Amino acid sequence: MPKWTLTLPPGLEPVALRELEGLGVRAKSTPGALLFEAELAAGALLARSLRTANRLSCEVLSGRARSLEELAAVVREADWRPFLRLRDEVELSTHTARSRLSRKDMVEKKVLNAIHDQLRGGGVRALPASRPHRQQRLQIHLEDDQLRISIDAGGERLGVRGWRQAQGKAPLRENLAASLLLLAGWDGDEALLDPFCGSGTIPIEAALLAAGRPPGTGRPYAYEAWPVLQGGAAPRPIPARRSVPAAPIVGSDRHGPALADAHQNAERAGVSIQLVQADVSEPPVPASAGLVLTNPPYGMRLGNQVAGVYRALGRALQGPLSGWRAMFICPDAELARLVSPRVFPITSFSNGGTRVTAWALDD
């Protein structure tokens, strides 16, 4: 049975584990990754269906490599034909630690040459730029002289959905937005408001989740070119559960250009959400109760204005949005408690290189 690795920001493993279990897969959790076994076609379907993952890769080989010759022998023994054709472009990502083979350039050259040998003739060479779906990404992991090589089922990061071509200055990655929705237990039956929606990532991900649509519909995946999945063997995407959300999904922002970006992104994603230009001090109130989920500004560029932003969010939750529960991310406990002294931390993870905490406030 093929071995798979799902990678994600450390701190969000329980969310991804619940998502996998909901898809019928049992996995083992390690820091920043989930490990499981699945047939190739089933694993490929997960690449299209997962909302929380950064990457999903399938192990092609493992073995000991204490020299370049031993490395080449292990690579040649593996069967690359299910995954690669001779003309496929190969991108390598290499990690080495405590290994006799520490030169990444030499390791990568030897791996490519050995793959060439195993495929018997021809070369693994670049394709025209018009064929990006044929690019394949190999992950070489060499630690304590133990070699493991995996192939990425997505190619591009799974968090890149394809619809977000317009984004603001501090965008939240799509898979992080989806992770927060799942962390909050939101499934589309409850109104949602993001009062700092920016380019619309959270409400758009919410609309996709509510509709039961695969998050990356329309984008290419590397597994689609694996020879083993050609001829009808490739999995089919899961159909949408519903086309219209059961409850309002609203994004608001004080900046008009950000909302223009959000409109364009929502149109590309094929979802219908409400977008309103409004300050957090006077937020739209689409229902008597629901979930406020947001990524407030916390960058240094706002200077002293940051504290006022969090106080304003707190006043909104005590005033027009009273009765709503809330979750937001913030890197600083003092800032978070300006919203309310009753906020409590859920988990921490990295967002754009900044360590942040997801804070919650019950209604």
C-alpha positions in Angstrom: 0.0 0.0 0.0 1.5 3.4 -1.0 2.6 5.7 1.9 1.4 9.3 1.8 2.5 12.4 3.7 0.3 15.5 4.1 2.1 18.6 5.2 0.6 21.7 6.9 1.6 24.4 9.3 2.5 22.9 12.7 -0.3 23.6 15.2 -3.1 22.7 12.7 -2.6 18.9 12.7 -5.9 18.2 14.6 -7.9 20.1 12.1 -6.4 18.2 9.1 -6.7 14.9 11.0 -10.5 15.5 11.4 -10.7 16.5 7.7 -9.0 13.2 6.7 -11.1 11.2 9.0 -14.2 12.8 7.5 -12.9 11.5 4.1 -12.6 8.0 5.5 -8.8 8.0 6.0 -7.0 7.2 9.2 -3.7 8.9 9.7 -0.9 9.3 12.2 -0.1 12.8 13.3 3.5 14.2 13.6 4.6 17.8 13.9 3.6 19.5 10.6 2.5 16.4 8.9 0.0 13.5 8.8 1.1 10.0 7.6 -1.3 7.5 6.1 -1.6 4.7 3.6 -3.9 4.7 0.6 -4.1 3.4 -3.0 -2.8 5.7 -5.7 -6.1 6.6 -7.1 -7.6 7.3 -3.7 -4.6 9.4 -2.6 -4.9 11.4 -5.9 -8.5 12.2 -5.1 -7.5 13.5 -1.7 -5.1 16.0 -3.4 -8.2 17.5 -5.1 -10.4 17.4 -2.0 -8.3 18.5 0.9 -8.8 22.1 2.1 -6.2 22.2 4.9 -3.1 20.8 3.4 0.0 22.6 2.1 1.2 19.6 0.1 0.4 15.9 -0.4 3.1 13.5 -1.6 3.4 9.8 -2.3 6.5 7.9 -1.3 8.2 6.3 -4.3 11.2 4.7 -2.6 13.1 4.4 0.7 16.5 2.8 1.5 20.0 3.4 2.7 22.4 5.7 0.8 25.8 6.1 2.3 27.5 6.8 -1.1 26.6 8.2 -4.4 26.8 4.7 -5.9 24.5 3.3 -3.3 22.1 6.3 -3.8 22.0 5.6 -7.6 21.3 1.9 -7.0 18.4 2.6 -4.7 16.9 5.0 -7.2 17.3 2.6 -10.1 15.6 -0.2 -8.2 12.4 1.9 -7.9 9.8 1.8 -10.6 9.3 5.3 -11.9 7.1 4.4 -14.8 3.8 4.9 -12.9 4.7 8.5 -12.2 7.0 9.8 -14.9 7.4 9.9 -18.6 10.7 10.6 -20.3 9.7 14.1 -21.3 8.3 15.2 -18.0 10.0 18.2 -16.3 11.2 17.3 -12.8 11.7 19.9 -10.0 13.7 18.7 -7.0 13.4 19.7 -3.4 16.2 18.2 -1.2 16.7 18.0 2.5 19.8 16.4 4.0 20.8 16.1 7.7 23.5 14.0 9.4 24.2 12.2 6.2 27.5 11.3 4.5 25.9 12.8 1.3 25.6 16.5 2.2 26.1 18.1 -1.2 22.6 18.7 -2.5 23.7 19.4 -6.0 25.5 16.1 -6.3 22.6 14.2 -4.8 20.1 15.8 -7.2 22.3 15.1 -10.2 22.8 11.5 -9.2 19.0 11.0 -8.6 18.1 12.5 -12.1 20.7 10.3 -13.8 19.5 7.2 -12.0 15.9 8.0 -13.0 17.1 8.4 -16.6 18.7 4.9 -16.4 15.6 3.3 -14.9 13.3 4.8 -17.6 15.7 3.3 -20.2 16.6 5.9 -22.7 15.7 9.4 -23.4 16.0 12.1 -20.7 13.9 13.8 -18.1 14.0 17.2 -19.8 11.9 20.4 -19.8 8.6 20.7 -21.6 7.3 23.8 -23.2 5.8 26.3 -20.8 2.4 25.6 -22.3 2.4 22.2 -20.6 2.7 23.1 -16.9 0.5 20.2 -15.8 3.3 17.8 -16.8 5.8 19.2 -14.3 6.5 16.8 -11.5 8.0 17.7 -8.1 10.2 15.2 -6.2 11.1 15.6 -2.6 14.4 14.0 -1.6 14.8 13.4 2.1 18.2 12.1 3.2 18.7 11.9 7.0 21.2 9.6 8.9 22.0 8.0 5.6 18.4 6.9 5.1 16.9 8.0 1.8 13.3 8.7 1.0 12.0 10.1 -2.2 8.3 11.2 -2.7 6.4 12.7 -5.6 4.1 15.6 -5.0 0.5 14.9 -6.1 -0.4 18.6 -6.4 2.7 20.0 -8.0 1.8 23.6 -7.0 1.0 24.0 -3.3 -2.5 22.7 -2.6 -3.2 26.0 -0.8 -3.0 27.7 -4.1 -6.6 27.3 -5.4 -6.2 29.3 -8.7 -8.9 31.9 -8.1 -6.9 34.3 -6.0 -5.1 36.4 -8.6 -5.8 39.7 -6.7 -4.7 40.0 -3.1 -4.0 42.6 -0.5 -0.9 43.5 1.4 -1.2 40.8 4.1 -3.2 38.0 2.6 -4.2 34.9 4.5 -3.4 31.7 2.6 -6.4 29.9 1.3 -5.7 26.6 3.2 -5.2 28.6 6.5 -8.6 30.3 6.0 -10.2 26.9 5.4 -8.4 25.5 8.5 -9.8 28.3 10.6 -13.3 27.6 9.4 -13.0 23.9 10.3 -11.4 24.8 13.6 -14.4 27.0 14.4 -16.7 24.2 13.5 -18.4 26.1 10.8 -20.2 24.1 8.1 -22.3 26.6 6.2 -25.5 26.4 8.3 -24.5 29.5 10.3 -24.1 33.1 9.2 -20.5 34.2 8.7 -19.0 37.7 8.8 -15.4 38.7 8.1 -15.1 42.4 9.0 -11.5 42.7 7.7 -12.1 40.6 4.5 -9.4 42.2 2.3 -9.3 40.3 -1.0 -12.0 37.9 0.3 -10.1 34.8 1.2 -12.2 33.8 4.2 -15.7 34.3 2.8 -14.7 32.7 -0.5 -13.3 29.6 1.2 -16.5 29.6 3.4 -18.7 29.6 0.3 -16.7 26.7 -1.3 -17.0 24.8 2.0 -20.7 25.5 2.3 -21.3 24.3 -1.3 -19.3 21.1 -0.7 -17.1 22.1 -3.7 -13.5 20.9 -4.0 -11.3 23.8 -3.1 -9.1 23.8 -6.2 -11.7 23.2 -8.9 -10.3 24.3 -12.2 -6.6 24.3 -11.3 -4.2 21.6 -12.6 -2.7 18.8 -10.4 0.5 17.0 -11.0 -1.1 13.6 -10.5 -3.3 14.1 -13.6 -0.2 13.4 -15.7 0.9 10.2 -13.8 0.8 7.4 -16.4 -0.6 5.0 -13.9 -3.8 7.1 -13.6 -4.4 7.5 -17.4 -7.0 5.7 -19.3 -9.9 6.2 -17.0 -8.0 5.2 -13.8 -7.9 8.8 -12.5 -10.4 9.7 -9.8 -13.3 12.0 -10.4 -14.0 15.1 -8.3 -16.7 15.0 -5.6 -19.8 16.8 -6.8 -21.0 19.9 -5.0 -23.5 19.4 -2.2 -25.4 22.6 -2.8 -25.1 25.7 -5.0 -26.6 28.3 -2.7 -25.3 28.8 0.9 -27.9 28.0 3.6 -26.9 31.1 5.6 -25.4 34.5 4.7 -21.7 34.8 4.0 -20.5 38.4 4.2 -17.2 40.1 3.9 -16.7 43.7 4.7 -13.7 46.1 4.6 -13.2 49.8 4.8 -11.0 49.9 1.8 -12.7 50.0 -1.6 -9.8 48.6 -3.6 -9.6 45.5 -1.4 -13.3 44.9 -2.0 -12.8 45.3 -5.7 -10.2 42.5 -5.5 -12.6 40.4 -3.5 -15.3 40.8 -6.1 -12.9 39.6 -8.8 -11.7 36.7 -6.8 -15.2 35.6 -5.9 -16.2 35.7 -9.6 -13.2 33.6 -10.5 -14.0 31.1 -7.8 -17.6 30.9 -9.0 -19.2 31.7 -5.6 -21.8 34.2 -4.5 -21.0 36.1 -1.3 -22.0 39.5 0.0 -19.3 42.2 0.0 -19.9 45.5 1.9 -17.7 48.5 2.3 -17.9 49.3 6.0 -15.6 50.1 9.0 -15.4 47.5 11.7 -17.1 50.0 14.1 -20.3 49.8 11.9 -20.3 46.3 10.6 -23.0 44.7 8.5 -25.3 42.5 10.6 -26.7 39.8 8.2 -28.3 37.7 11.0 -29.1 37.7 14.7 -26.3 35.3 15.4 -23.4 33.6 13.6 -19.6 33.4 13.4 -17.3 36.3 13.1 -14.1 34.9 11.6 -11.3 37.3 10.7 -7.7 38.2 10.3 -7.4 41.7 11.7 -4.3 43.8 10.8 -1.4 43.4 13.1 1.6 44.5 11.0 3.9 47.3 12.2 2.9 49.4 9.2 -0.2 50.5 11.1 1.7 51.7 14.2 -0.5 52.9 17.0 -3.6 52.3 15.0 -3.5 48.6 15.7 -4.7 48.9 19.3 -7.7 50.9 18.1 -8.6 48.3 15.5 -8.9 45.6 18.2 -10.8 47.8 20.6 -13.2 48.6 17.8 -13.7 44.9 17.0 -14.4 44.3 20.7 -17.0 47.1 20.7 -18.7 45.7 17.6 -18.9 42.2 19.3 -20.5 43.8 22.4 -22.8 46.0 20.4 -24.3 45.2 16.9 -22.8 41.8 16.8 -23.7 40.7 20.4 -24.9 37.2 20.3 -22.3 36.2 17.7 -19.4 34.0 18.5 -16.0 35.0 17.2 -12.6 33.7 16.2 -9.6 35.8 15.0 -5.9 35.4 14.6 -3.4 37.7 16.3 0.3 37.4 17.2 0.1 39.2 20.6 -2.0 38.3 23.7 -2.2 41.9 24.8 -3.7 42.9 21.5 -6.1 40.0 21.5 -7.4 40.9 25.0 -8.2 44.4 23.8 -11.1 42.6 22.0 -12.3 41.1 25.2 -10.7 39.9 28.5 -12.7 36.7 27.9 -10.9 35.6 24.7 -9.0 32.3 24.9 -6.3 30.7 22.7 -7.1 27.7 20.5 -3.8 27.0 18.8 -0.8 28.7 17.3 0.7 28.4 13.8 2.7 30.4 11.3 1.1 32.9 9.0 3.4 34.4 6.4 6.4 33.9 8.7 4.7 35.4 11.7 3.7 33.1 14.7 0.0 33.8 15.4 -2.6 32.4 17.7 -6.2 31.7 16.9 -8.3 33.3 19.6 -12.0 32.5 20.3 -14.8 34.3 22.0 -18.1 32.6 22.7 -21.4 34.5 22.4 
